[in-house]
């Protein structure tokens, strides 16, 4: 599971933190009738909740008994970590809009991309300053 998907799901939980007293991973699936959700599979939703529990943003408080003898973990929102929630759920515009492969490409080739951009800007400035210097020299030469 990608870190970005975990953070987007965590952002949805953070925005809806004033809702129920406890949470289950079912709230992140398409089976949740309460508004738009991240529409994750049950497996991915449980991975999100496990990751948030590992970061101490959610606390496991028991089990929910489902019909048929099944049970799923029940979590509560850790209001003592609101600053950490806010920091973890803030995503830049490019993290929200760009596809994951573009973000991985940028992070992997960041040094090469920055070096290329610096070389292009330096080349432009060298050419510009050179032409400006020639023009200034010609102008001063006429004045003398």
N, C-alpha and C positions, 0 to 999 in steps of 0.2 A: 504494500500500500504506500502511496506517495505521501510525503510530508505535507504537500500543498493540500491534498484532499482532507487530511486530518485537521489542518488549520482552518479550512473552510467549514468543515463540520463543527469544529470547536467554536467558530465564530457564530454559527447558527444557534448553538446551545447557549452561548454567552448572551446573545440578543434576546433569547427567550428565558432567561434565568429567573424572571419573576413569575414564571408559570407554576408547575407542580412542585411539591415538596421533595419528590424523588423522581428519578429518571431511569429509563431502561433503554437499551440500544434500539428498541423498536421505534423510538421517536425519529430516528434518522432514516427510516425506510419509507418506501412509498405507501405503506399500510397506515401511516399516520394521517388521520383526516384533518388535523389542525393546521391548515395553511401549507405553504410551500416548504418542502424539506429537501435535504441534499439527495434524496432518492438512492440511498445506498442499499446494497444487499445486506442481509442479516449478518453475514460473516464480516463484511467490511465495517458495518456499524459496530459490531462487537470489538473489532480491532481498534476503532477510534476510541471507544470507551476504555479499553485496556491501556491505550497510549496516554489518555488523559488521567487515568488512575496512576500510571507510572510517574506522571509529572505532578502528582498530588493535587490536581485540579478538581478531580472527582473522588468521592469516597464510597467504597462498596459498603452497603448497610444491610444486606440480606438478599433474600431470593423472592421472586414473584412466582407464585404457583399458577400454572396455566392449565386449562382443561386437557385431559389426556395424561396427566401425571408428569408433565414437563415443567421445568422451572428455569427462569432466566435471572441473572443478577440484577439487583436493584442498587442504584447509585444516588448519592445526593450531591448537590452543587456545593463546592467548598467556598463559602463566602469569605473565609479568612484569606483567600488568595486572589482577591479581585484585581490587584495590581498585576499579578502574574497572568491572570486571564486576559486582561486588557493588552498586555505586552505580547502575549502569544497569539492572540487573534487578530492583531493589526497586520494587514497585508497591503503591500504597495500596489499601485494600479497595475504594474506590469505582472505581478504575481497572480492577480485576479484574471487578467485578460489574455496573456500569452499562453500558448500550449506548453505542456510540460517539457516536450523535447526541445523547444526553443530555450527555455530556462536552463535546461541541462547543458545545451550547447554553449550558452553564454557563460555559465559558471565554469565549464571545462576549458573553454578557450578565452577566458577573460583577459589573461595577460597578453595573448596574441592580438586580441581585438583592441585593447588599449594601446599597445605598441604601434599597431597599424594606424590607429587614429592620430597618435602623436606624430608619426612620420608624415602623414598626409597634411596635418595642420602646419608642421614645421616646413615642409616643402612649399606650401602656399605662402607662408609668411616670408620665407627666404626669397621667393620670386617677387613678392609684392615689395618688400624692403629694397631689393636690388633695383627694381624698376623705379621706385620712388627716389632712391639715391642717385640714379643716373639722371632723372629729371631735375632733381635739386642741383646736381652738379652743373648741368647745362644752363639752368637758370642763373646760378651764381657766376658762371663763366661769362654770360652775357652782361651781367651787372659790373663786372670788373673790367 
